[in-house]
Amino acid sequence: MEQYEPDSLSAAQLAAIRRSMTSGRGALSRRSMLRAGGVGALTVGGLASLSACGIPPAKREGQGAASTDDSAKEKTVAFSNWTEYMDVSEDEKSRPTLEAFEKRTGIKVKYTEDINDNVEFFGKIKPQLAAGQDTGRDLICVTDWLAARMIRLGWVQKLDPSNLPHAYTNLSAQFRNPDWDPGRAHSYPWTGISTVIAYNVKATGGKKVDSVTQLLDDPSLKGRVGFLTEMRDTVGMTLLDLGKDPGSFTDADFDAAIGRLQKGVDKKQIRRFTGNDYTSDLDKGDMAACLAWAGDVIQLQADNPDIRYSIPAAGYITSTDNLLVPAQSRHRTNAEKLIDHYYELPVAAQLAAYINYVCPVDGVKDELTKIDPELADNTLILPDKAMAKKSRAFRSLTGAEETAYEEKFAKLIGA
């Protein structure tokens, strides 16, 4: 397969990428925008739409429905993604990595930013998937819990490893074997999303904040602590603090975590549960410390030297947004080639430099250094071995668990 040459990036293009970190669209992360003011990926009202869907799977669970692949005669691929999740040129008129793919392969990409929420997007495509029809999309990007559900329902095609040589070789060990898609038979991560502790060192009086226990029990932080409205992040981090594994916890463990957080609410230690809107409070110092998403921390630190982060000794939660080929897509091979494109090192570096989330591509540091040495050394984008070792994923849930857990969490946060 022809390589995407790093030399094809001119000095002007490299400079534009660097500027995107501090100004323009690149200065606002995709996940930040979407989570602002939200109450989690699943609200109680949205649970019914996801719990077994009321529709039988198109194929037996675990098997994607068979589909005709017209890639050889139709050089096109339709890619649905989230907003602000693709590199753009300085003038915002082009998407350099997509254009490079089109030029090299002759495959035209129909790129659409039509995913604003996992539940909402699933509602759009569910009727066609349930009926065994083409959704009109050859590649989609959804968060791990929804990817797990779609794979379980048989609404995702199995990928052909022969079309994914770079992806297979370069996928970071941290993301290789999720419990919901062993061996990445149906999916590849677009990016990782790390949950860490962020704090304003001026607001804490110079004190480092590095554990959930400290967030919940330190009297000097009372009323100035934030947790997230994403259940898997907040409960997952609390489970780790309790010495439990988010990848294998029980109902009793979950209830213990909820109880621990409820005490923080009752004694008014927790200021509030937030979406991305914690960033403003943290920046101003109104919130001293909170759970935060790594991409936000990078952006905050660019403008405020008082913003710090820590990785708890107990570990931290990492989730993923993932590329999938829906059942009945007619251009699976073209989609696989596009997935593989983003696992070539120069391409992966360019994307990571723009979106600032965890890059799932191993060996990309040298290429990212050419764009921005500081980003290449940032473990929030490229976790080192020590940090990756502390990463934990929240296990996949059954439909019954999902409903029960989200209801308990909604009650906790007052949703």
C-alpha positions as CSV (number, residue, x, y, z in Angstrom):
1,M,0.0,0.0,0.0
2,E,1.3,3.4,-0.9
3,Q,2.5,5.4,2.1
4,Y,1.3,8.9,3.1
5,E,4.5,10.8,3.0
6,P,5.3,13.1,5.9
7,D,7.3,15.3,3.5
8,S,4.0,16.2,1.7
9,L,3.3,18.5,4.7
10,S,4.8,21.9,3.8
11,A,6.2,24.3,6.3
12,A,3.1,26.4,5.9
13,Q,0.8,23.4,6.6
14,L,2.8,22.5,9.7
15,A,2.5,26.1,11.0
16,A,-1.2,26.0,10.4
17,I,-1.6,22.9,12.4
18,R,0.4,24.4,15.3
19,R,-1.8,27.5,15.2
20,S,-4.9,25.4,15.3
21,M,-4.0,24.4,18.9
22,T,-4.6,27.9,20.2
23,S,-7.0,29.6,17.8
24,G,-9.8,28.8,15.5
25,R,-11.9,25.7,15.4
26,G,-9.0,23.5,16.7
27,A,-8.9,25.3,20.0
28,L,-12.3,23.9,21.0
29,S,-12.3,20.1,21.3
30,R,-15.2,18.1,19.9
31,R,-15.9,16.3,23.1
32,S,-15.9,19.6,25.0
33,M,-18.7,21.0,22.8
34,L,-20.8,17.9,23.0
35,R,-20.7,17.4,26.7
36,A,-21.3,21.0,27.7
37,G,-24.3,21.1,30.0
38,G,-25.3,17.5,29.3
39,V,-26.5,14.8,31.7
40,G,-24.5,11.9,30.3
41,A,-24.6,9.9,27.1
42,L,-27.7,8.1,28.4
43,T,-30.5,9.9,30.2
44,V,-33.2,7.9,31.8
45,G,-35.6,9.0,29.1
46,G,-33.3,7.6,26.5
47,L,-32.9,4.2,28.1
48,A,-35.9,2.7,26.5
49,S,-34.6,3.4,23.0
50,L,-31.4,1.4,23.8
51,S,-32.6,-1.4,26.0
52,A,-33.0,-4.1,23.4
53,C,-34.6,-1.5,21.2
54,G,-37.9,-3.3,21.0
55,I,-36.7,-4.7,17.7
56,P,-35.1,-8.1,17.0
57,P,-31.5,-8.0,15.7
58,A,-31.0,-8.3,12.0
59,K,-28.8,-11.3,12.5
60,R,-28.0,-13.5,15.5
61,E,-26.0,-11.6,18.1
62,G,-22.3,-11.2,17.3
63,Q,-22.6,-11.7,13.6
64,G,-22.9,-8.8,11.2
65,A,-25.4,-9.3,8.4
66,A,-24.0,-10.3,5.1
67,S,-23.8,-7.4,2.6
68,T,-22.7,-6.9,-1.1
69,D,-19.5,-4.9,-1.4
70,D,-19.5,-2.6,-4.4
71,S,-16.2,-0.9,-3.5
72,A,-14.4,-2.1,-6.6
73,K,-16.8,-0.4,-9.0
74,E,-18.0,2.5,-6.8
75,K,-15.0,4.5,-5.6
76,T,-16.8,6.2,-2.8
77,V,-17.2,6.0,1.0
78,A,-19.7,7.8,3.2
79,F,-18.3,8.7,6.6
80,S,-20.4,10.1,9.5
81,N,-18.5,11.6,12.3
82,W,-18.9,14.1,15.2
83,T,-18.4,17.8,14.8
84,E,-14.8,19.2,15.4
85,Y,-13.4,15.7,15.0
86,M,-11.4,16.1,11.8
87,D,-8.4,18.3,11.0
88,V,-9.2,21.3,8.8
89,S,-7.0,23.8,6.9
90,E,-6.3,27.2,8.4
91,D,-8.9,28.8,6.1
92,E,-11.3,26.0,7.1
93,K,-12.0,25.2,3.4
94,S,-10.5,21.7,3.3
95,R,-9.7,18.7,5.3
96,P,-6.1,17.8,4.5
97,T,-6.0,14.2,5.7
98,L,-9.2,13.3,3.9
99,E,-8.0,15.0,0.7
100,A,-4.7,13.1,0.9
101,F,-6.7,9.9,1.1
102,E,-8.8,10.8,-1.9
103,K,-5.8,11.8,-4.0
104,R,-3.9,8.6,-3.2
105,T,-6.7,6.1,-3.6
106,G,-9.1,7.7,-6.0
107,I,-11.9,7.0,-3.5
108,K,-14.2,10.0,-2.9
109,V,-15.1,10.6,0.7
110,K,-18.6,12.0,1.5
111,Y,-17.8,13.4,4.9
112,T,-20.7,14.4,7.1
113,E,-20.6,15.8,10.7
114,D,-24.0,14.5,11.6
115,I,-23.3,12.9,15.0
116,N,-24.2,15.2,17.8
117,D,-25.2,12.6,20.4
118,N,-24.9,8.8,20.5
119,V,-28.6,8.2,21.4
120,E,-29.9,10.7,18.9
121,F,-27.7,9.2,16.1
122,F,-28.6,5.7,16.9
123,G,-32.3,6.7,16.7
124,K,-31.6,7.9,13.1
125,I,-30.0,4.7,11.8
126,K,-31.9,2.1,14.0
127,P,-34.9,1.6,11.7
128,Q,-32.8,0.8,8.7
129,L,-30.5,-1.5,10.6
130,A,-33.4,-3.3,12.2
131,A,-35.0,-3.8,8.7
132,G,-31.7,-5.1,7.2
133,Q,-31.4,-2.0,5.0
134,D,-28.4,0.2,4.0
135,T,-28.2,3.3,6.3
136,G,-26.4,5.2,3.5
137,R,-23.3,5.3,5.7
138,D,-20.2,3.2,5.2
139,L,-18.3,4.3,8.2
140,I,-19.5,5.7,11.5
141,C,-17.9,6.8,14.8
142,V,-19.6,6.0,18.0
143,T,-18.6,5.7,21.7
144,D,-17.6,2.4,23.0
145,W,-20.8,1.5,24.9
146,L,-22.9,2.1,21.8
147,A,-20.4,0.3,19.6
148,A,-20.7,-2.7,22.0
149,R,-24.5,-2.7,21.7
150,M,-24.5,-2.5,17.9
151,I,-22.0,-5.4,17.6
152,R,-24.1,-7.4,20.0
153,L,-27.2,-6.8,17.9
154,G,-25.4,-7.9,14.8
155,W,-25.7,-4.5,13.1
156,V,-22.0,-4.1,12.4
157,Q,-19.9,-5.8,9.7
158,K,-16.8,-7.8,10.5
159,L,-13.6,-6.2,9.2
160,D,-11.2,-7.8,6.8
161,P,-7.7,-7.7,8.3
162,S,-6.0,-7.8,4.9
163,N,-7.3,-4.3,4.2
164,L,-6.0,-3.0,7.6
165,P,-2.2,-3.6,7.6
166,H,-1.3,-0.3,9.3
167,A,-4.2,-0.5,11.8
168,Y,-3.4,-4.0,12.8
169,T,0.3,-3.2,13.3
170,N,0.1,0.3,14.8
171,L,-2.9,0.0,17.2
172,S,-1.7,0.7,20.7
173,A,-1.7,-2.3,23.1
174,Q,-3.9,-0.3,25.4
175,F,-6.8,-0.5,23.0
176,R,-6.4,-3.9,21.3
177,N,-8.8,-6.1,23.2
178,P,-11.9,-4.5,24.6
179,D,-14.3,-7.0,26.2
180,W,-17.1,-5.9,23.8
181,D,-15.0,-6.5,20.7
182,P,-12.2,-9.0,21.4
183,G,-9.3,-8.6,19.0
184,R,-11.0,-5.6,17.3
185,A,-12.9,-7.8,14.9
186,H,-15.5,-5.2,14.2
187,S,-14.0,-1.8,15.2
188,Y,-11.0,0.4,15.5
189,P,-10.7,3.4,17.8
190,W,-10.7,6.9,16.3
191,T,-9.5,8.3,19.6
192,G,-9.2,7.6,23.3
193,I,-10.9,9.8,26.0
194,S,-9.1,9.9,29.3
195,T,-10.7,11.0,32.6
196,V,-8.3,12.6,35.0
197,I,-8.3,15.0,37.9
198,A,-7.9,18.6,37.1
199,Y,-7.3,21.4,39.6
200,N,-6.5,25.1,39.8
201,V,-3.4,25.3,41.9
202,K,-4.2,28.9,42.8
203,A,-7.6,27.9,44.1
204,T,-6.2,25.0,46.1
205,G,-3.6,27.2,47.8
206,G,-0.8,25.4,46.1
207,K,-2.1,22.0,47.1
208,K,-2.0,19.0,44.7
209,V,-5.2,17.1,44.2
210,D,-4.6,13.5,43.1
211,S,-7.4,11.2,44.3
212,V,-11.1,10.8,44.4
213,T,-10.8,10.4,48.1
214,Q,-9.3,13.9,48.3
215,L,-12.1,15.3,46.2
216,L,-14.7,13.8,48.4
217,D,-13.1,14.2,51.9
218,D,-10.7,17.2,51.9
219,P,-12.5,19.9,53.9
220,S,-10.4,22.6,52.2
221,L,-12.2,21.7,49.0
222,K,-15.7,21.7,50.4
223,G,-18.2,23.1,47.9
224,R,-15.6,23.6,45.2
225,V,-15.5,20.0,43.8
226,G,-17.0,18.8,40.5
227,F,-17.8,15.4,39.2
228,L,-19.0,14.5,35.7
229,T,-22.6,13.8,34.4
230,E,-21.2,10.9,32.5
231,M,-22.0,7.8,34.6
232,R,-19.1,5.7,33.4
233,D,-16.5,8.4,34.1
234,T,-17.8,9.4,37.6
235,V,-18.7,5.9,38.8
236,G,-15.7,4.3,37.2
237,M,-13.2,6.7,38.9
238,T,-15.0,6.2,42.2
239,L,-14.8,2.4,41.8
240,L,-11.1,2.6,41.2
241,D,-10.7,4.8,44.3
242,L,-12.6,2.1,46.3
243,G,-10.1,-0.5,45.0
244,K,-12.6,-2.1,42.5
245,D,-11.9,-2.8,38.9
246,P,-14.4,-1.0,36.6
247,G,-13.8,-3.9,34.1
248,S,-15.3,-6.5,36.5
249,F,-17.4,-4.9,39.2
250,T,-20.6,-6.3,40.7
251,D,-23.9,-4.7,41.5
252,A,-22.8,-4.3,45.1
253,D,-19.6,-2.5,44.0
254,F,-21.7,-0.1,41.9
255,D,-24.0,0.6,44.8
256,A,-21.0,1.3,47.0
257,A,-19.7,3.8,44.6
258,I,-23.1,5.5,44.3
259,G,-23.3,5.6,48.1
260,R,-19.8,7.1,48.4
261,L,-20.8,9.9,46.0
262,Q,-24.1,10.4,47.7
263,K,-22.2,11.2,50.9
264,G,-20.3,13.9,49.0
265,V,-23.6,15.4,47.8
266,D,-25.2,15.2,51.2
267,K,-22.4,17.0,53.0
268,K,-22.1,19.5,50.2
269,Q,-18.5,18.6,49.3
270,I,-19.6,18.3,45.7
271,R,-20.4,21.7,44.1
272,R,-22.2,20.1,41.2
273,F,-22.1,17.4,38.5
274,T,-21.2,18.9,35.1
275,G,-20.8,18.4,31.5
276,N,-17.9,20.3,29.9
277,D,-19.1,23.5,31.6
278,Y,-16.7,22.7,34.5
279,T,-14.0,24.4,32.3
280,S,-15.2,27.9,33.0
281,D,-15.5,27.4,36.8
282,L,-12.1,25.7,37.0
283,D,-10.4,28.4,34.9
284,K,-11.8,31.1,37.2
285,G,-11.1,29.2,40.4
286,D,-14.7,29.0,41.4
287,M,-14.2,25.2,41.2
288,A,-10.9,24.1,42.8
289,A,-10.8,20.6,41.5
290,C,-12.8,18.2,39.5
291,L,-12.9,15.2,37.2
292,A,-12.0,16.3,33.7
293,W,-11.4,15.1,30.2
294,A,-7.8,15.3,29.1
295,G,-8.5,17.2,25.9
296,D,-10.1,20.0,27.9
297,V,-7.1,20.1,30.3
298,I,-4.7,20.6,27.3
299,Q,-6.8,23.5,26.1
300,L,-7.1,25.1,29.5
301,Q,-3.4,24.9,30.2
302,A,-2.7,26.7,27.0
303,D,-4.2,29.9,28.5
304,N,-3.9,29.4,32.3
305,P,-0.7,28.2,33.9
306,D,-2.6,27.5,37.2
307,I,-4.4,24.6,35.7
308,R,-2.8,21.2,36.6
309,Y,-3.8,17.6,36.3
310,S,-3.0,14.4,38.1
311,I,-3.4,10.7,37.4
312,P,-4.6,9.0,40.6
313,A,-2.5,6.2,41.9
314,A,-5.6,4.0,41.8
315,G,-5.9,4.5,38.0
316,Y,-8.1,6.4,35.6
317,I,-10.9,5.7,33.1
318,T,-10.3,5.6,29.4
319,S,-13.1,5.3,26.9
320,T,-13.0,5.3,23.1
321,D,-14.8,6.6,20.1
322,N,-14.8,3.9,17.5
323,L,-15.0,3.4,13.7
324,L,-17.6,0.8,12.6
325,V,-18.9,-0.3,9.2
326,P,-22.7,-0.7,9.6
327,A,-24.5,-3.8,8.4
328,Q,-25.6,-3.6,4.7
329,S,-23.0,-0.9,3.9
330,R,-22.1,-1.4,0.2
331,H,-18.5,-0.1,0.4
332,R,-16.9,-2.0,3.3
333,T,-13.5,-2.3,1.5
334,N,-13.4,1.4,0.8
335,A,-14.2,2.1,4.5
336,E,-11.5,-0.3,5.6
337,K,-9.0,1.5,3.5
338,L,-10.0,4.8,5.1
339,I,-9.7,3.3,8.6
340,D,-6.2,2.1,7.7
341,H,-5.3,5.5,6.3
342,Y,-5.7,7.0,9.8
343,Y,-3.4,4.4,11.3
344,E,-0.4,5.5,9.1
345,L,1.9,7.4,11.4
346,P,2.0,10.9,9.6
347,V,-1.7,10.9,9.2
348,A,-2.4,9.9,12.8
349,A,0.0,12.6,14.0
350,Q,-1.8,15.3,12.0
351,L,-5.2,14.3,13.4
352,A,-3.9,14.1,17.0
353,A,-2.3,17.5,16.7
354,Y,-5.7,18.9,15.7
355,I,-8.1,17.2,18.1
356,N,-5.8,16.8,21.2
357,Y,-7.3,13.6,22.4
358,V,-5.5,10.3,23.1
359,C,-4.0,8.9,19.9
360,P,-4.6,5.2,19.6
361,V,-1.7,4.8,17.2
362,D,1.5,3.4,18.5
363,G,4.8,4.8,17.3
364,V,3.4,8.2,16.3
365,K,5.6,10.3,18.5
366,D,8.3,11.2,16.0
367,E,5.8,12.3,13.5
368,L,3.9,14.4,16.1
369,T,7.3,16.0,17.1
370,K,7.6,17.4,13.6
371,I,4.3,19.2,14.1
372,D,4.6,20.3,17.8
373,P,7.3,18.9,20.2
374,E,5.2,19.9,23.2
375,L,2.2,17.9,22.1
376,A,4.5,14.9,21.4
377,D,5.7,15.0,25.0
378,N,2.2,15.4,26.4
379,T,1.1,12.1,28.0
380,L,-2.5,13.2,27.8
381,I,-2.2,12.7,24.0
382,L,0.5,10.0,23.9
383,P,0.4,8.1,27.2
384,D,3.7,6.7,28.3
385,K,3.9,3.1,29.5
386,A,3.5,4.0,33.1
387,M,0.4,6.0,32.4
388,A,-1.1,3.5,30.0
389,K,-0.6,0.8,32.7
390,K,-3.0,2.8,35.0
391,S,-5.7,3.0,32.3
392,R,-8.9,1.1,32.9
393,A,-12.0,0.7,30.8
394,F,-15.6,0.5,32.2
395,R,-17.0,-2.9,31.3
396,S,-19.8,-3.4,28.9
397,L,-23.2,-3.7,30.4
398,T,-26.3,-5.8,29.7
399,G,-29.5,-4.0,28.8
400,A,-30.8,-4.6,32.3
401,E,-27.7,-3.3,34.0
402,E,-27.6,-0.2,31.8
403,T,-31.2,0.7,32.8
404,A,-30.7,0.0,36.5
405,Y,-27.4,1.8,36.8
406,E,-28.4,4.9,34.8
407,E,-31.5,5.2,36.9
408,K,-29.5,5.2,40.1
409,F,-27.0,7.6,38.7
410,A,-29.7,10.0,37.4
411,K,-31.2,10.1,40.9
412,L,-27.7,10.8,42.4
413,I,-27.1,13.8,40.1
414,G,-30.6,15.1,40.2
415,A,-31.3,14.5,36.5
